[in-house]
Structures are given as structure tokens and as C-alpha cells.
Amino acid sequence: MEVSYKRRAAIIITTVAGVNFLNVMGFRILTVALPTIVEGLGLSTELLLWPALIYACAVAAPSSSPAYLRILLAAESLSWLGACCT
């Protein structure tokens, strides 16, 4: 059974949007929960934002890898790699 071009595009866009939504929600939940976590562990307020920063860096790092590989390899399409890395 052949999937139409429009349906395939809709599936890809929905998948990418879903992954981005989950990443943003995870980051926002972490940001909102951090004050309670820090208070519960008895940590100082200086340590409040570093987990959110590390989480943001960990989420953002793989998204730049396919673009870098595409430049290095002069490849036509590595878009599938971006979906695998996020």
C-alpha cells in the first residue's frame, strides 16, 4: 500500500512537532519543579538553575549534529539523522 506524499508529509511534521512538544514540556516541568526539589534537598539557591541549563544543552546538542555532518560530508539529505538524534 502506497502512502500519498501529503499523508507522509503530515506524518513527518506531526512526529517532529510531537518530539519538540515533549522536549519543551520536559524542560518546563523541570524548571517549575526545581525550586521544590532544591528546597527538599536543602541545597542553596545558587544551585537552582544549573540542572535546567544542562538539560537544555543536552536537548540542543544532538539537533546541531546533522547539520554539521551534512556540511562535513556534503550530503544531500541527512534529515533522517536529526529525527533519530532528538
Order of alpha helices (4+ residues) and beta strands (2+ residues): alpha-alpha-alpha
